[in-house]
């Protein structure tokens, strides 16, 4: 077996400062100089960046039992507990078995109407020609959709009871993950008090809902499905704490990533009027004056190609990392116990090695959801293997229906004198400083 060649650094922090300053540039530069794998150092931790789809497949699929989620991700346990994103081994497998049936295509189609209703209600007050912070709008809209489909809450309830607390959590949790030194949450610093206070506020809401549902008929929303779920082997359901952890996980993952996907999609369309024209033509042809619904999904083909291409260029989950829990061979290379492996969909999905004209926005490259001739794990916006995003069908349906509903009613253009648009790689890939856009009613 080969040892992974690494970058040298005389700094006690290794390459951490370079990475933190501009993660996308740092990783992109590495991908230009190395083909397969390269290592670098974050203080005492050795990081191995995988640059070949076959190696990524080994980590995510064939040898996934040799890896756990990496340490920075464990910061999210403060918020998510033992939810699907953070749990490991038997706990994760049991929860996955319980939750998987709730996210089949058959189950999620029942949420299509709520998605369209919520979108129509949200965009109705938009005024012709006004400027809007569209990235903020998409965050509020997807939050309203997940509040409705998860908890049967209306838009205002969802924001007041949980949404505003999630804003605080996402901001402070991101800062903790990116910090070298952070105060233990047991210390009463102002930031710690804000973070724990926001988590307690959401916990109070969730446990109240769960307790109320325990003493009444459960609804047909996502929480209701989770409450009725039973393990095939043990025939047991989830405890209130498990329900809370999974509800928190789905709520977080179910709006943050889709909001960013939609924001980037609207930005890309504003920069490519030829592609936008094809989208309007498809939506007009398929829907006319009808509302979008689950059954129109099969005909909104170009709409879905646009979303798939948008998350190729700007994947919300731009970075995946794992920690080796034992010595393991990946390809021809030895990964030692305790080392981290890092995989970036942003880097591979923009590689000319796998995608022709990789930096260009070409939705037509996707046929039947795939790009011909591209290895399976060169395109992995939803991850892969047993831990692939459980809500990928939900997210694609939501993004398709929301986009179709918006463009049925409005043309969206980038605001004049807009700041330079850059990707900000936080927990998810957000547009830095947001996106200001002009909404114009379609005649």
Beta strands, then each sheet from edge to edge (+ up, - down):
strand 1: 2-3
strand 2: 37-42
strand 3: 45-50
strand 4: 67-69
strand 5: 130-133
strand 6: 320-324
strand 7: 328-330
strand 8: 333-335
strand 9: 340-343
strand 10: 410-414
strand 11: 423-425
strand 12: 429-431
strand 13: 436-441
sheet 1: 1+ 8+ 7-
sheet 2: 2+ 3- 9- 6+ 4-
sheet 3: 5+ 13- 10+
sheet 4: 11+ 12-
end
